[in-house]
Amino acid sequence: MMRFGGYTLIASFTPTHSIILKNPRRIRFCWNPANSRNISADALKHQLSAKTLMVSGRYFPPLFSVAPMMEWTDHHYRTLARLISKHAWLYTEMLAAETIVYQEHNLDRFLAFSPEQHPIVLQIGGSNLENLAKATELANAYSYDEINFNCGCPSPRVAGHGCFGVRLMLDPKFVGEAMSVIAAKTNSPVSVKCRIGVDDHDSYNELCDFIYKVSSLSPTRHFIIHSRKALLNGISPADNRRIPPLKYEYFFGLLRDFPDLKFTINGGINSINEVNAALLEGAHGVMVGRAAFNNPWQTLAYVDSAVYGVPSRGVTRRQILKEYEVYGDAVLGIYGKKPTVRDVAKPLLGLFYSEPGNGLWKRKADAAFMHCTTMKSFFEETLDAIPDRVLDAPIAEAPPGSGNPFANIRDGLPPPYKEREQEVLYA
């Protein structure tokens, strides 16, 4: 029996079977898929390949997740994502603890989701312990599968005036206290999403200090690491996803130096082949952001088969859209004038990325937003721009990758970290 981030994994290795059951206890466990270049016989014996996992009533481990993205990963997007992939882990947009607390009598608008969206993670942000505790307590009624604390958002609205997001990496003692408060108010596993550094505080040892302090002062055992530092000198969030260089060696250094913790890699990963390359190098999970929104078909459609080893359902984009039409027409206007057809259709605009007719489809969509009042009429007016062969093509095999960004990554790891116990005790 093994524990994986709050889930019990019961496995038999000849043949391999497994069942994931909900377990609220947080147990230290590290699953390191064997290094693709040097797999020992013992590692092979105990390695749990995603392609041999069988689920009984619950979920696969979070080998693949879609990043929380403000104004992007809303209920509409998550509905589309789940229609395409049944097993990807989905994250909400970041919700400020204050929003949850102040909207206590209107929580469904912010926290409700359809049962089909499981497994789903609620990401919250904030810098007030009382509000974080109250927000977590209020969210319990919605049965999220994990609660994630945002320590990575570089937006000036968050890291500036709000004094949370990535700025909290400069105060690991507070983050440890916050995670203890959050964990005390929920039975769900908890995690932290962070960058590898902030401004000039970007050394590997400083990142390790943050991880060590937070994990020592709280029950946190899962960290999602965006492999870029954040610059808080006035550049935009978009530039913060592009200008600071990726330092994947920091992430793989953490795998080496904190074997009792779990780490999910994030940043710059755009294809399923890159996802599997990271997993083969030992990442416990991979989080994909903009690629999963801008090109959902070419990203999410391969998750179940290529990452989790589940036979492809062979669904087509036409079938996905028929189901999404039913959902869309059911939710239009449920909050007065919101959501509109434009709001509900927004996640669809990348569904035909790089396909014939994509440009015409988007132009027709822009025009249809001006007058269409149902998703049915929206599709009737726009989908003739897309050839039938595109609409009716089932999910195929994942396309070949463009290279392995993690090749030889272990040759350039930073020097091993030596934790500073006294600094933690007296911080």
C-alpha positions in Angstrom: 0.0 0.0 0.0 1.3 3.4 -0.9 0.2 7.0 -0.2 0.2 9.6 -3.0 -0.7 13.1 -1.9 -3.7 12.2 0.2 -4.8 9.2 -2.0 -4.2 5.6 -1.1 -2.8 3.5 -3.9 -3.2 -0.2 -3.4 -1.1 -2.0 -6.0 -0.2 -5.5 -7.0 2.7 -5.8 -9.3 2.1 -9.3 -11.0 0.0 -8.3 -12.8 -0.1 -4.6 -11.9 -3.5 -3.3 -10.7 -4.3 -0.3 -8.6 -7.1 1.5 -6.9 -7.1 5.1 -5.7 -9.2 5.8 -2.7 -9.8 9.1 -1.0 -7.7 9.5 2.2 -7.6 12.8 4.0 -4.4 12.1 5.9 -1.3 13.8 4.5 1.5 11.2 4.3 5.0 11.8 3.1 5.5 9.9 0.0 7.7 10.4 -3.0 7.1 8.6 -6.3 10.1 9.0 -8.6 9.5 7.4 -12.0 12.9 5.8 -12.8 15.4 7.8 -14.6 14.9 7.0 -18.3 18.7 6.6 -18.8 19.5 4.5 -15.8 16.7 2.3 -14.3 17.8 -0.2 -11.7 16.1 -3.6 -11.3 14.7 -2.5 -7.9 13.3 0.7 -9.4 11.7 -1.3 -12.2 10.1 -3.6 -9.7 8.5 -0.8 -7.8 7.8 1.7 -10.5 4.2 2.6 -11.0 3.7 3.3 -14.6 0.7 5.5 -15.5 -0.1 3.1 -18.3 -0.8 0.3 -15.9 -3.0 2.2 -13.4 -6.6 1.3 -13.1 -9.1 3.6 -11.4 -12.0 2.3 -9.3 -14.3 5.2 -8.4 -11.7 7.9 -7.8 -8.9 9.4 -9.9 -5.5 9.0 -11.3 -2.6 10.8 -9.5 -2.0 14.4 -10.8 0.5 13.5 -13.5 -1.0 16.1 -15.7 -2.8 19.3 -14.6 -4.0 22.5 -16.2 -2.6 25.6 -14.6 -4.8 28.1 -12.7 -5.1 31.1 -15.0 -7.0 34.3 -14.1 -10.0 35.0 -16.4 -9.2 31.8 -18.3 -9.8 28.6 -16.3 -13.3 29.5 -15.3 -16.2 27.1 -15.1 -16.8 27.3 -18.9 -13.2 26.3 -19.8 -13.1 23.5 -17.2 -16.3 22.1 -18.7 -14.7 22.0 -22.2 -11.5 20.6 -20.8 -13.3 17.8 -19.0 -15.3 16.9 -22.2 -11.9 16.5 -24.0 -9.9 14.8 -21.2 -11.5 12.7 -18.4 -8.4 12.5 -16.3 -6.5 15.7 -16.4 -6.5 17.6 -13.1 -8.2 21.0 -13.4 -7.5 24.1 -11.3 -9.8 27.0 -10.7 -8.8 30.6 -11.3 -7.1 32.0 -8.2 -9.8 33.2 -5.8 -8.8 35.7 -3.1 -9.7 34.6 0.4 -11.4 37.9 0.9 -13.7 37.3 -2.0 -14.8 34.0 -0.6 -15.4 35.5 2.9 -17.2 38.6 1.7 -19.4 36.6 -0.7 -20.4 34.0 1.9 -24.0 34.3 0.9 -23.3 34.1 -2.8 -20.7 31.3 -2.8 -22.1 29.2 -5.6 -21.2 31.9 -8.1 -17.6 31.6 -7.1 -17.1 28.0 -5.9 -19.8 25.8 -7.4 -18.8 23.3 -10.2 -20.4 20.4 -11.9 -19.4 16.9 -10.5 -17.9 16.0 -13.8 -15.1 18.5 -13.2 -13.5 16.2 -10.6 -10.5 15.9 -10.0 -10.4 19.7 -9.4 -8.2 21.9 -7.2 -9.2 25.2 -5.7 -6.5 27.8 -5.7 -6.8 30.6 -3.2 -4.7 33.6 -2.5 -4.3 36.0 0.4 -2.2 37.4 3.2 -4.6 37.4 6.1 -4.6 34.2 8.2 -8.1 34.7 9.5 -9.5 35.1 6.0 -7.6 32.2 4.7 -8.9 30.0 7.5 -12.5 31.2 6.9 -12.3 30.9 3.1 -11.0 27.3 3.4 -13.8 26.4 5.8 -16.4 27.8 3.5 -15.0 25.9 0.5 -15.3 22.6 2.3 -18.9 22.3 1.4 -17.9 22.1 -2.3 -15.6 19.0 -1.9 -12.5 20.2 -3.9 -9.9 17.5 -4.3 -7.0 19.7 -3.2 -6.5 23.3 -1.9 -3.6 25.1 -3.5 -2.1 28.4 -2.1 -0.9 30.9 -4.6 2.7 32.0 -4.1 3.5 32.6 -7.7 1.3 35.2 -9.3 3.4 38.2 -10.4 0.4 40.5 -11.3 0.8 44.0 -9.7 -2.8 43.7 -8.5 -1.8 40.7 -6.5 1.9 41.0 -5.6 1.7 44.8 -5.3 -1.2 46.3 -3.4 -2.5 42.9 -2.3 0.9 41.9 -0.9 0.3 38.2 -1.8 1.0 36.0 -4.7 4.7 35.7 -5.6 5.7 38.3 -3.0 5.0 35.8 -0.3 8.1 33.8 -1.4 10.0 36.5 0.5 8.2 35.5 3.7 8.3 31.7 4.0 7.5 31.8 7.7 4.2 33.3 6.9 3.5 30.8 4.1 4.2 28.0 6.6 1.7 29.5 9.0 -0.8 30.0 6.2 -0.5 26.5 5.1 -1.0 25.2 8.6 -4.1 27.3 8.9 -5.5 26.1 5.6 -4.6 22.4 6.3 -6.3 22.6 9.7 -9.6 23.7 8.1 -9.8 21.0 5.4 -9.6 17.3 5.0 -8.3 17.7 1.4 -4.6 17.6 0.6 -2.9 21.0 0.4 -0.2 22.4 -1.9 1.7 25.5 -2.8 2.3 27.0 -6.2 5.4 29.2 -6.5 8.1 30.5 -8.7 11.8 29.6 -8.4 12.6 33.1 -7.1 11.7 36.8 -6.9 13.9 39.6 -8.3 17.4 39.3 -6.9 16.3 36.5 -4.5 16.8 33.9 -7.2 19.6 31.6 -6.0 18.9 27.9 -5.8 19.7 27.9 -2.0 17.0 30.6 -1.5 14.5 28.5 -3.3 15.5 25.5 -1.1 15.2 27.7 2.0 11.6 28.5 1.0 10.7 24.9 0.3 12.4 23.7 3.5 10.8 26.3 5.8 7.3 25.9 4.4 7.4 22.1 4.6 9.0 22.1 8.0 6.4 24.5 9.5 3.3 23.0 7.9 1.8 19.8 6.5 2.6 20.9 2.9 4.1 18.0 0.9 3.3 19.1 -2.6 4.8 22.1 -4.5 4.1 23.2 -8.0 7.2 24.9 -9.3 7.0 27.5 -12.1 10.6 27.2 -13.4 11.0 31.0 -13.9 11.6 33.6 -11.3 9.3 36.6 -11.1 10.3 40.2 -11.8 8.4 42.8 -9.7 9.9 45.9 -11.3 6.9 46.8 -13.4 6.9 44.3 -16.2 3.5 42.7 -17.1 2.4 39.2 -16.1 2.7 38.3 -19.8 6.4 39.4 -19.8 6.9 37.5 -16.6 6.0 34.4 -18.5 8.5 35.1 -21.2 11.5 37.3 -20.1 12.9 35.4 -17.0 14.8 32.4 -18.3 13.5 28.9 -17.6 15.8 27.1 -15.1 14.6 23.5 -15.1 17.8 22.5 -13.3 16.4 24.1 -10.2 13.3 21.9 -10.4 15.3 18.7 -10.8 17.6 19.8 -8.0 14.5 19.9 -5.7 13.7 16.3 -6.7 17.1 15.3 -5.6 17.3 17.4 -2.4 13.8 16.8 -1.0 13.0 13.2 -1.7 10.1 13.2 0.9 8.2 15.9 -1.0 6.3 15.9 -4.3 7.0 18.4 -7.1 5.0 19.3 -10.2 6.9 21.1 -12.9 5.4 24.1 -14.7 6.5 26.7 -17.2 7.3 26.4 -20.9 5.9 22.9 -21.5 3.7 22.9 -24.5 3.2 19.4 -25.7 2.3 15.9 -24.5 5.7 14.7 -25.6 7.4 17.2 -23.3 5.0 16.2 -20.5 6.1 12.6 -20.8 9.7 13.6 -21.1 9.5 15.4 -17.7 7.7 12.5 -16.1 10.4 10.1 -17.4 13.1 12.3 -15.8 11.4 12.0 -12.4 8.8 14.8 -12.2 5.9 13.7 -10.0 3.5 15.8 -12.2 3.5 18.3 -15.0 1.3 21.4 -15.2 0.6 23.0 -18.6 -0.8 26.5 -18.9 -1.4 28.6 -22.0 -1.0 25.7 -24.4 -3.9 23.9 -22.8 -6.1 27.0 -23.4 -4.8 28.2 -26.7 -4.7 24.8 -28.3 -6.9 22.5 -26.2 -7.5 19.8 -28.8 -3.8 19.2 -29.5 -3.0 19.3 -25.8 -5.8 17.8 -23.8 -7.0 15.3 -26.3 -3.9 13.2 -25.8 -3.7 13.3 -22.0 -5.8 10.3 -21.3 -4.1 7.9 -23.7 -0.5 9.2 -23.9 0.0 10.1 -20.2 -2.5 7.8 -18.3 -2.5 4.9 -20.7 -6.3 4.8 -21.1 -7.6 3.7 -24.5 -8.8 6.7 -26.6 -12.5 7.3 -26.7 -12.3 8.3 -30.3 -14.5 11.4 -29.8 -14.6 14.1 -32.4 -14.7 17.9 -32.1 -18.3 17.8 -33.5 -19.3 15.5 -30.6 -17.6 17.7 -28.1 -19.4 20.8 -29.4 -22.8 19.1 -29.3 -22.3 18.3 -25.6 -20.9 21.8 -25.0 -23.9 23.4 -26.7 -26.2 21.7 -24.2 -24.1 23.0 -21.3 -23.8 26.5 -22.7 -27.5 27.0 -23.4 -28.3 25.8 -19.8 -26.0 28.4 -18.2 -26.6 31.5 -20.4 -27.9 34.4 -18.3 -28.1 32.5 -15.0 -26.6 35.6 -13.2 -28.8 38.2 -14.9 -27.1 39.3 -18.1 -24.1 37.0 -17.5 -22.8 34.8 -18.8 -23.2 35.8 -22.4 -22.7 33.8 -25.5 -19.3 35.5 -25.8 -18.4 34.4 -22.3 -19.4 30.8 -22.8 -17.8 30.5 -26.3 -14.5 32.0 -25.2 -12.8 28.7 -24.4 -13.8 27.3 -27.8 -11.7 29.9 -29.8 -8.6 27.7 -29.7 -10.4 24.4 -30.6 -9.4 24.6 -34.3 -5.9 26.0 -33.8 -3.9 25.7 -37.0 -6.7 23.8 -38.8 -8.2 24.8 -42.1 -11.0 27.4 -41.7 -9.8 28.6 -38.3 -9.4 32.2 -39.3 -12.8 32.3 -40.9 -14.4 30.6 -37.9 -13.0 33.3 -35.6 -14.2 36.1 -37.8 -17.7 34.6 -37.9 -17.6 34.1 -34.2 -16.8 37.8 -33.6 -19.8 38.8 -35.8 -22.1 36.2 -34.1 -21.3 37.5 -30.6 -23.1 40.7 -31.6 -26.5 39.1 -31.9 -26.6 35.4 -31.1 -28.5 34.6 -27.9 -28.1 30.9 -27.8 -25.2 28.5 -28.3 -27.3 26.6 -30.8 -27.7 29.7 -33.0 -24.0 30.6 -32.5 -22.9 27.2 -33.8 -25.4 27.3 -36.7 -23.9 30.6 -37.8 -20.2 29.8 -37.5 -19.4 26.1 -37.8 -19.8 26.0 -41.6 -16.4 27.7 -41.7 -14.8 24.4 -40.5 -14.5 21.5 -43.0 -16.4 18.3 -42.0 -13.1 16.3 -42.1 -11.8 18.5 -39.3 -15.0 18.4 -37.2 -15.4 14.6 -37.6 -11.8 13.5 -37.2 -11.4 11.5 -34.0 -8.6 11.9 -31.5 -5.5 10.3 -33.1 -2.1 9.4 -31.8 -0.1 12.2 -30.2 2.1 14.0 -32.8 5.8 13.6 -32.7 7.6 16.0 -30.3 10.0 18.7 -31.2 12.7 17.6 -28.9 13.3 16.9 -25.2 13.9 20.1 -23.2 15.1 17.9 -20.3 17.7 15.9 -22.1 20.9 15.9 -20.0 19.3 18.1 -17.4 20.9 16.2 -14.6 24.4 17.1 -15.9 23.8 20.7 -14.9 22.1 20.5 -11.5 23.0 23.1 -8.9 25.1 21.9 -5.9 23.2 20.0 -3.3 21.3 22.0 -0.7 22.1 21.7 3.0 19.1 22.7 5.1 19.7 25.3 7.8 17.8 23.9 10.8 18.6 26.8 13.1 17.4 29.3 10.6 14.0 27.6 10.4 13.7 27.3 14.1 14.3 31.0 14.8 13.0 32.6 11.7 
